[in-house]
């Protein structure tokens, strides 16, 4: 199993939009999200909001997959 952490900046003023998006994934779109993981071979994924040392918000996605290159390519 390979673990990967993707870190992307959140545009200033858009952190609440990110929180709503993640909330939708965990609630109303949970089944679709889980099916997407299975299709791509992702065995675990955690999405959260972090911060850098300068106080900027960062979208962080932690994924586990036996073949992360193919899982990532399927998203693209």
C-alpha positions as CSV (number, residue, x, y, z in Angstrom):
1,X,0.0,0.0,0.0
2,X,1.3,3.4,-0.9
3,X,0.2,6.6,1.0
4,X,0.1,9.9,-0.8
5,X,-0.7,13.4,0.6
6,X,-1.8,16.1,-1.9
7,X,-1.7,19.6,-0.6
8,X,-3.3,22.5,-2.5
9,X,-3.8,26.1,-1.5
10,X,-7.4,27.3,-0.9
11,X,-8.0,30.7,-2.4
12,X,-8.5,33.4,0.2
13,X,-12.2,33.7,1.2
14,X,-13.0,30.2,-0.2
15,X,-12.4,28.1,3.0
16,X,-16.1,28.0,3.8
17,X,-16.8,26.7,0.2
18,X,-14.2,24.0,0.8
19,X,-15.9,23.0,4.0
20,X,-19.3,22.8,2.3
21,X,-17.8,20.7,-0.5
22,X,-16.3,18.2,2.0
23,X,-19.5,18.1,4.0
24,X,-21.4,17.2,0.8
25,X,-19.0,14.4,0.1
26,X,-19.4,13.0,3.6
27,X,-23.2,13.2,3.6
28,X,-25.3,13.5,0.5
29,X,-22.7,12.2,-1.9
30,X,-21.0,9.6,0.4
31,X,-22.2,6.6,-1.7
32,X,-21.0,8.1,-5.0
33,X,-17.7,9.1,-3.4
34,X,-17.1,5.6,-2.0
35,X,-17.9,4.0,-5.4
36,X,-15.4,6.4,-7.0
37,X,-12.8,5.1,-4.6
38,X,-13.5,1.5,-5.4
39,X,-13.3,2.1,-9.2
40,X,-10.0,3.9,-8.9
41,X,-8.5,1.4,-6.4
42,X,-8.3,3.8,-3.5
43,X,-8.6,1.9,-0.2
44,X,-8.7,4.9,2.1
45,X,-9.0,8.7,1.6
46,X,-9.2,11.5,4.1
47,X,-9.9,15.1,3.1
48,X,-9.3,18.0,5.5
49,X,-8.5,21.7,5.8
50,X,-5.0,22.6,7.1
51,X,-3.0,25.7,7.5
52,X,0.5,26.7,6.7
53,X,2.9,28.7,8.9
54,X,1.6,32.0,7.3
55,X,-2.0,31.3,8.3
56,X,-3.1,30.4,4.8
57,X,-5.6,27.5,4.3
58,X,-4.6,24.4,2.6
59,X,-6.8,21.6,1.1
60,X,-5.2,18.3,2.1
61,X,-6.1,14.9,0.6
62,X,-4.5,11.8,2.1
63,X,-5.0,8.6,0.0
64,X,-3.9,5.0,0.2
65,X,-3.8,2.8,-2.9
66,X,-1.8,-0.1,-4.1
67,X,-1.2,1.7,-7.4
68,X,-1.4,5.5,-6.7
69,X,-0.2,6.4,-10.2
70,X,-3.2,4.7,-11.9
71,X,-5.6,6.0,-9.3
72,X,-4.4,9.6,-9.8
73,X,-4.4,9.2,-13.6
74,X,-8.1,8.0,-13.5
75,X,-9.0,11.3,-11.7
76,X,-7.2,13.4,-14.4
